[in-house]
Amino acid sequence: MSLKDEQKPLLPVNSNRSDIDSRPDRDRFTDYQSLKNSNGSVKNKKVNQSITYTWTNINVRTKNGQSRGFYDTLTSFYPSSLRNKSQKKELLKNVSGMARPGELLALMGSSGAGKTTLMNSLTFRSDRNVTETGVKAINGVPINGTSLTAVSAYVQQHDLFIGTLTVREHLIFQAMVRMDRHIPYDKRMARVEEVIQELSLVKCKNTIIGVSGRLKGLSGGEMKRLSFASEVLTDPPLMFCDEPTSGLDSYMAQNVISVLKSMASKGKTIICTIHQPSSEVYSMFDKILLLANARTAFLGTPNEAIEFFKSLGVSCPKNHNPADFFIQLLAIVPSQELCSFETIDTVCEAYEESQYKNDMMQHQKQMIIAGKDSLDYLGSNNVSSPYKASWIEQFYAVFWRSWLSIKKEPALTKIRLVQTIMVAALISFIFYNQHLDQDGVMNINGALFMCISNMTFQNVLAVINVFCSELPVFMREHHNGMYRTDVYFLSKTIAEVPIFLVIPVLFTTIMYYIVGLNPKLTHFLIAVLFITLVSLVAVSFGYFVSCASGNISVALSVGPTIVIPFLLFGGYFLNVGSIPSYFRWLSIFSWFKYANEGLQINQWSDIDYIECNRVNTTCPRSGHAVLESNSFVESNLTMDIVSLLLLVVAFRFMAFLSLLIRTSRK
């Protein structure tokens, strides 16, 4: 029977059901007074035993004036009532609810009903472009985002991992950064093995997680269980799961919900969003919260939902999935919008007047009264930092993972080494055994500039995707309070230092004497120093582009484009003395200029005689003349080294700032 077909007025629910607070789970509520020590402090380990999470009158709406340009100009001529509607949209309207220990609560509704918005609000992850009001509390005590992070876990919809790690290595890393710093290492490892057993990951614990389209690894179900394993390592009393069955077949979806049900049965409070559960999955939920057009349509047990809608004159047909029935009933049907809105308003108003809503609000009031007499252990004053591990522990763990990622991709390292050898050999054969004559001067200068250019583009392109590719993983782990931004940046950059030191040394060693450069050992070592510094500057610049772009395609488009102006100011294509005054400031950042000047000074400063084969007044007779013709000053050698070092520091600092800006919170 369809509500919209009958168009009958719905009746408010008037149930004589017993109070919902009479459940045995209520006995597990935390007694704060009994947890206080003699000095008034709270034993945090016991506080985390059980959590009742409540939210009251949550309203979320988009901000005014977010859009700009022609649209704002056009809407500025509208009447004020229409203009406000065009600029502000209500995403949630007075949504209240409660999740208790031992319960698996499912947030359900059609697309656009507000499930994701409510989940973001409950986890303090709302978008910057919305305004939010309402109260969220744990056991009656109002909380903030940092407080919630300390006692909860959030399993997001998309599984994001470092694909080169194995399941066990991933969980070891999670244990190192997420478990309390006072827990000994052996107990952390024991907890890792325990979680592997609990979530049936024993068979795949030494299997690589995998990278989609590149590296084969875990199946979809195993990856989802690994997501749960990562979150339950710390045994959090409160868990949020965003679409845990997304992308899974019906069997695996049922298996995943069974895992959540098992966790809830141990006293955890679990809240999840789910789009369209099967009837088997629906029956596993302890409570459901139906959302419709940003409002609460019902909150209660699955059986109570059937009785509630039955009392309104719409019974769920037998052998029909109740979840599908409710979602279809509360959906906004195209071409029937008016009828749909009337149905939704009637259902939501009936719930507001029902005993279900009244009982839930009464219980919230009881929790608030109990919370006022308790110590605000979850307040912002007592939870100063979301990080469980110390700075040193964070650095060790992230560095260990970064080194493992590099170590487990030997093909990438081999490709870089082969590329270096091939380019060095090519330059060596092209510029083989140059003589100190007029042609040799031009060829040697060309070879030196080719070395700088090769080191630049090779290293910029090698690292330009380092932070882009891991940015989603980093953002998630950072906002989950696992490690700091500076820890991640230092760990990633330091882990890659060895390969970027070996490459320039290998490159210079192959080509230096074959080309016929200055044969003295000191000159060779100085050349190695300059080529190495160029490599480090290029890597630092690549890090900056990667952090600032945040997207691989953007980084690959922007990076080489920005390098071109620096290359033009290098003193090979354009004489340094000919750079226009209004571009001099830009040439300060050109590592090509400092490296080219330094390498040429190193090559020509002690060359007293250059052979001129032809009668030519422009032929340089000495190395000093070569430097003068390029507007290079011999006394600048030390300054060139210092300038390159400063550029290494400057670009890396700019890269860190770019990453820090991306992670800044509201």
Solvent accessible surface area in square Angstrom, and as a share of the most:
residue,aa,sasa,rsa
1,M,134,0.60
2,S,46,0.30
3,L,9,0.04
4,K,29,0.12
5,D,118,0.61
6,E,61,0.27
7,Q,101,0.45
8,K,103,0.44
9,P,119,0.75
10,L,18,0.09
11,L,115,0.57
12,P,73,0.46
13,V,11,0.07
14,N,137,0.70
15,S,28,0.18
16,N,152,0.78
17,R,56,0.21
18,S,86,0.55
19,D,67,0.35
20,I,21,0.11
21,D,6,0.03
22,S,85,0.55
23,R,71,0.26
24,P,106,0.67
25,D,14,0.07
26,R,99,0.36
27,D,126,0.65
28,R,103,0.38
29,F,38,0.16
30,T,24,0.14
31,D,84,0.44
32,Y,11,0.04
33,Q,95,0.42
34,S,81,0.52
35,L,14,0.07
36,K,72,0.31
37,N,54,0.28
38,S,127,0.82
39,N,124,0.64
40,G,33,0.32
41,S,44,0.29
42,V,19,0.11
43,K,91,0.38
44,N,95,0.49
45,K,178,0.76
46,K,105,0.45
47,V,0,0.00
48,N,49,0.25
49,Q,130,0.58
50,S,4,0.03
51,I,0,0.00
52,T,0,0.00
53,Y,0,0.00
54,T,6,0.04
55,W,0,0.00
56,T,29,0.17
57,N,76,0.39
58,I,0,0.00
59,N,29,0.15
60,V,1,0.00
61,R,79,0.29
62,T,37,0.21
63,K,67,0.28
64,N,75,0.38
65,G,23,0.22
66,Q,86,0.38
67,S,51,0.33
68,R,178,0.65
69,G,47,0.46
70,F,162,0.68
71,Y,99,0.37
72,D,28,0.14
73,T,78,0.45
74,L,83,0.41
75,T,1,0.00
76,S,62,0.40
77,F,166,0.69
78,Y,86,0.33
79,P,82,0.51
80,S,69,0.45
81,S,68,0.44
82,L,97,0.48
83,R,72,0.26
84,N,81,0.42
85,K,156,0.66
86,S,42,0.27
87,Q,46,0.21
88,K,68,0.29
89,K,129,0.55
90,E,70,0.32
91,L,43,0.21
92,L,1,0.01
93,K,61,0.26
94,N,89,0.45
95,V,0,0.00
96,S,4,0.02
97,G,0,0.00
98,M,8,0.04
99,A,0,0.00
100,R,1,0.00
101,P,0,0.00
102,G,13,0.12
103,E,2,0.01
104,L,0,0.00
105,L,0,0.00
106,A,0,0.00
107,L,0,0.00
108,M,0,0.00
109,G,1,0.01
110,S,19,0.12
111,S,92,0.59
112,G,80,0.77
113,A,2,0.02
114,G,10,0.09
115,K,16,0.07
116,T,79,0.46
117,T,30,0.18
118,L,0,0.00
119,M,1,0.00
120,N,42,0.21
121,S,0,0.00
122,L,0,0.00
123,T,12,0.07
124,F,73,0.31
125,R,76,0.28
126,S,25,0.16
127,D,84,0.44
128,R,124,0.45
129,N,77,0.39
130,V,12,0.07
131,T,58,0.34
132,E,55,0.25
133,T,85,0.50
134,G,38,0.37
135,V,78,0.45
136,K,18,0.08
137,A,4,0.03
138,I,0,0.00
139,N,3,0.02
140,G,3,0.03
141,V,5,0.03
142,P,85,0.54
143,I,23,0.11
144,N,49,0.25
145,G,22,0.21
146,T,38,0.22
147,S,0,0.00
148,L,6,0.03
149,T,35,0.20
150,A,27,0.21
151,V,10,0.06
152,S,19,0.12
153,A,4,0.03
154,Y,18,0.07
155,V,5,0.03
156,Q,41,0.18
157,Q,55,0.25
158,H,122,0.55
159,D,40,0.21
160,L,60,0.30
161,F,33,0.14
162,I,14,0.07
163,G,6,0.06
164,T,9,0.05
165,L,1,0.00
166,T,16,0.09
167,V,0,0.00
168,R,82,0.30
169,E,34,0.15
170,H,7,0.03
171,L,0,0.00
172,I,16,0.08
173,F,0,0.00
174,Q,6,0.02
175,A,0,0.00
176,M,17,0.08
177,V,0,0.00
178,R,24,0.09
179,M,14,0.06
180,D,61,0.31
181,R,105,0.38
182,H,153,0.68
183,I,55,0.28
184,P,67,0.42
185,Y,133,0.51
186,D,97,0.50
187,K,128,0.54
188,R,15,0.05
189,M,26,0.12
190,A,61,0.47
191,R,39,0.14
192,V,1,0.00
193,E,56,0.25
194,E,83,0.37
195,V,0,0.00
196,I,2,0.01
197,Q,122,0.54
198,E,85,0.38
199,L,9,0.05
200,S,75,0.48
201,L,0,0.00
202,V,63,0.36
203,K,202,0.85
204,C,8,0.05
205,K,56,0.24
206,N,109,0.56
207,T,53,0.31
208,I,61,0.31
209,I,1,0.01
210,G,13,0.12
211,V,46,0.27
212,S,118,0.76
213,G,93,0.89
214,R,157,0.57
215,L,62,0.31
216,K,194,0.82
217,G,26,0.25
218,L,18,0.09
219,S,62,0.40
220,G,44,0.42
221,G,4,0.04
222,E,46,0.21
223,M,40,0.18
224,K,4,0.02
225,R,31,0.11
226,L,0,0.00
227,S,13,0.08
228,F,0,0.00
229,A,0,0.00
230,S,7,0.05
231,E,13,0.06
232,V,5,0.03
233,L,1,0.01
234,T,44,0.25
235,D,86,0.44
236,P,7,0.04
237,P,9,0.05
238,L,0,0.00
239,M,0,0.00
240,F,2,0.01
241,C,0,0.00
242,D,18,0.10
243,E,26,0.12
244,P,1,0.01
245,T,22,0.13
246,S,46,0.29
247,G,86,0.83
248,L,36,0.18
249,D,88,0.45
250,S,85,0.55
251,Y,154,0.58
252,M,37,0.16
253,A,12,0.10
254,Q,67,0.30
255,N,51,0.26
256,V,0,0.00
257,I,0,0.00
258,S,46,0.30
259,V,23,0.13
260,L,0,0.00
261,K,71,0.30
262,S,54,0.35
263,M,16,0.07
264,A,0,0.00
265,S,83,0.54
266,K,139,0.59
267,G,8,0.08
268,K,18,0.08
269,T,0,0.00
270,I,0,0.00
271,I,0,0.00
272,C,0,0.00
273,T,2,0.01
274,I,1,0.01
275,H,78,0.35
276,Q,105,0.47
277,P,6,0.04
278,S,40,0.26
279,S,50,0.32
280,E,93,0.42
281,V,3,0.02
282,Y,8,0.03
283,S,81,0.52
284,M,37,0.17
285,F,6,0.02
286,D,38,0.20
287,K,20,0.08
288,I,0,0.00
289,L,0,0.00
290,L,1,0.01
291,L,0,0.00
292,A,0,0.00
293,N,41,0.21
294,A,6,0.05
295,R,52,0.19
296,T,5,0.03
297,A,0,0.00
298,F,0,0.00
299,L,14,0.07
300,G,4,0.04
301,T,40,0.23
302,P,16,0.10
303,N,112,0.57
304,E,35,0.16
305,A,0,0.00
306,I,52,0.26
307,E,100,0.45
308,F,1,0.00
309,F,1,0.00
310,K,116,0.49
311,S,53,0.34
312,L,5,0.02
313,G,28,0.27
314,V,0,0.00
315,S,49,0.32
316,C,25,0.15
317,P,58,0.36
318,K,186,0.79
319,N,167,0.86
320,H,74,0.33
321,N,25,0.13
322,P,20,0.12
323,A,0,0.00
324,D,31,0.16
325,F,20,0.08
326,F,0,0.00
327,I,18,0.09
328,Q,109,0.48
329,L,12,0.06
330,L,3,0.02
331,A,22,0.17
332,I,71,0.36
333,V,49,0.28
334,P,103,0.65
335,S,106,0.68
336,Q,88,0.39
337,E,77,0.34
338,L,134,0.67
339,C,31,0.19
340,S,0,0.00
341,F,77,0.32
342,E,88,0.40
343,T,9,0.05
344,I,1,0.00
345,D,53,0.28
346,T,43,0.25
347,V,0,0.00
348,C,1,0.01
349,E,91,0.41
350,A,5,0.04
351,Y,1,0.00
352,E,75,0.34
353,E,119,0.53
354,S,2,0.01
355,Q,58,0.26
356,Y,16,0.06
357,K,25,0.11
358,N,68,0.35
359,D,7,0.03
360,M,6,0.02
361,M,44,0.20
362,Q,74,0.33
363,H,1,0.00
364,Q,5,0.02
365,K,109,0.46
366,Q,77,0.34
367,M,17,0.07
368,I,68,0.35
369,I,112,0.57
370,A,55,0.43
371,G,7,0.07
372,K,159,0.67
373,D,95,0.49
374,S,16,0.10
375,L,64,0.32
376,D,63,0.32
377,Y,17,0.06
378,L,3,0.01
379,G,10,0.10
380,S,69,0.45
381,N,146,0.75
382,N,91,0.47
383,V,26,0.15
384,S,106,0.68
385,S,54,0.35
386,P,27,0.17
387,Y,44,0.17
388,K,61,0.26
389,A,1,0.01
390,S,35,0.23
391,W,95,0.33
392,I,122,0.62
393,E,58,0.26
394,Q,3,0.01
395,F,46,0.19
396,Y,132,0.50
397,A,0,0.00
398,V,0,0.00
399,F,64,0.27
400,W,64,0.23
401,R,8,0.03
402,S,6,0.04
403,W,107,0.37
404,L,20,0.10
405,S,14,0.09
406,I,46,0.23
407,K,132,0.56
408,K,64,0.27
409,E,45,0.20
410,P,71,0.45
411,A,63,0.49
412,L,84,0.42
413,T,39,0.23
414,K,129,0.55
415,I,107,0.54
416,R,30,0.11
417,L,51,0.25
418,V,79,0.45
419,Q,74,0.33
420,T,0,0.00
421,I,78,0.40
422,M,128,0.57
423,V,35,0.20
424,A,0,0.00
425,A,31,0.24
426,L,106,0.53
427,I,4,0.02
428,S,1,0.01
429,F,155,0.64
430,I,110,0.56
431,F,32,0.13
432,Y,140,0.53
433,N,76,0.39
434,Q,31,0.14
435,H,121,0.54
436,L,65,0.32
437,D,21,0.11
438,Q,36,0.16
439,D,63,0.32
440,G,2,0.02
441,V,12,0.07
442,M,129,0.57
443,N,47,0.24
444,I,0,0.00
445,N,13,0.06
446,G,7,0.07
447,A,0,0.00
448,L,7,0.03
449,F,6,0.03
450,M,90,0.40
451,C,2,0.01
452,I,0,0.00
453,S,15,0.10
454,N,21,0.11
455,M,0,0.00
456,T,0,0.00
457,F,58,0.24
458,Q,14,0.06
459,N,1,0.00
460,V,1,0.00
461,L,86,0.43
462,A,22,0.17
463,V,0,0.00
464,I,1,0.00
465,N,62,0.32
466,V,16,0.09
467,F,2,0.01
468,C,8,0.05
469,S,63,0.41
470,E,28,0.12
471,L,22,0.11
472,P,68,0.43
473,V,11,0.07
474,F,1,0.00
475,M,50,0.22
476,R,43,0.16
477,E,11,0.05
478,H,16,0.07
479,H,45,0.20
480,N,17,0.09
481,G,4,0.04
482,M,2,0.01
483,Y,0,0.00
484,R,100,0.37
485,T,5,0.03
486,D,33,0.17
487,V,0,0.00
488,Y,3,0.01
489,F,11,0.04
490,L,70,0.35
491,S,0,0.00
492,K,15,0.06
493,T,4,0.03
494,I,74,0.38
495,A,2,0.01
496,E,13,0.06
497,V,45,0.26
498,P,64,0.40
499,I,22,0.11
500,F,3,0.01
501,L,71,0.35
502,V,79,0.45
503,I,1,0.01
504,P,0,0.00
505,V,67,0.39
506,L,54,0.27
507,F,0,0.00
508,T,1,0.00
509,T,74,0.43
510,I,44,0.22
511,M,3,0.01
512,Y,3,0.01
513,Y,109,0.42
514,I,69,0.35
515,V,0,0.00
516,G,24,0.23
517,L,7,0.03
518,N,5,0.03
519,P,96,0.60
520,K,113,0.48
521,L,120,0.60
522,T,87,0.51
523,H,20,0.09
524,F,29,0.12
525,L,98,0.49
526,I,49,0.25
527,A,3,0.03
528,V,21,0.12
529,L,74,0.37
530,F,0,0.00
531,I,4,0.02
532,T,18,0.10
533,L,6,0.03
534,V,0,0.00
535,S,0,0.00
536,L,32,0.16
537,V,0,0.00
538,A,0,0.00
539,V,1,0.01
540,S,0,0.00
541,F,3,0.01
542,G,0,0.00
543,Y,1,0.00
544,F,43,0.18
545,V,4,0.02
546,S,1,0.00
547,C,1,0.01
548,A,50,0.38
549,S,23,0.15
550,G,19,0.18
551,N,73,0.38
552,I,70,0.36
553,S,73,0.47
554,V,69,0.40
555,A,0,0.00
556,L,84,0.42
557,S,76,0.49
558,V,56,0.32
559,G,0,0.00
560,P,41,0.25
561,T,90,0.52
562,I,63,0.32
563,V,0,0.00
564,I,80,0.40
565,P,46,0.29
566,F,15,0.06
567,L,22,0.11
568,L,80,0.40
569,F,14,0.06
570,G,0,0.00
571,G,6,0.06
572,Y,90,0.34
573,F,125,0.52
574,L,60,0.30
575,N,49,0.25
576,V,32,0.18
577,G,49,0.48
578,S,66,0.43
579,I,4,0.02
580,P,46,0.29
581,S,89,0.57
582,Y,150,0.57
583,F,83,0.35
584,R,117,0.43
585,W,149,0.52
586,L,37,0.18
587,S,4,0.02
588,I,98,0.50
589,F,78,0.33
590,S,0,0.00
591,W,0,0.00
592,F,0,0.00
593,K,34,0.14
594,Y,27,0.10
595,A,0,0.00
596,N,0,0.00
597,E,14,0.06
598,G,0,0.00
599,L,3,0.02
600,Q,1,0.01
601,I,4,0.02
602,N,6,0.03
603,Q,6,0.03
604,W,0,0.00
605,S,43,0.28
606,D,56,0.29
607,I,26,0.13
608,D,127,0.66
609,Y,149,0.57
610,I,0,0.00
611,E,85,0.38
612,C,25,0.15
613,N,88,0.45
614,R,130,0.47
615,V,162,0.93
616,N,48,0.25
617,T,141,0.82
618,T,108,0.63
619,C,7,0.04
620,P,26,0.16
621,R,140,0.51
622,S,28,0.18
623,G,0,0.00
624,H,97,0.43
625,A,32,0.25
626,V,2,0.01
627,L,1,0.01
628,E,111,0.50
629,S,74,0.48
630,N,29,0.15
631,S,48,0.31
632,F,9,0.04
633,V,80,0.46
634,E,63,0.28
635,S,95,0.61
636,N,48,0.25
637,L,44,0.22
638,T,96,0.56
639,M,119,0.53
640,D,3,0.01
641,I,38,0.19
642,V,60,0.34
643,S,15,0.10
644,L,0,0.00
645,L,86,0.43
646,L,112,0.56
647,L,12,0.06
648,V,21,0.12
649,V,101,0.58
650,A,37,0.29
651,F,7,0.03
652,R,44,0.16
653,F,115,0.48
654,M,70,0.31
655,A,0,0.00
656,F,41,0.17
657,L,70,0.35
658,S,19,0.12
659,L,0,0.00
660,L,75,0.38
661,I,125,0.64
662,R,87,0.32
663,T,5,0.03
664,S,61,0.39
665,R,114,0.42
666,K,153,0.65
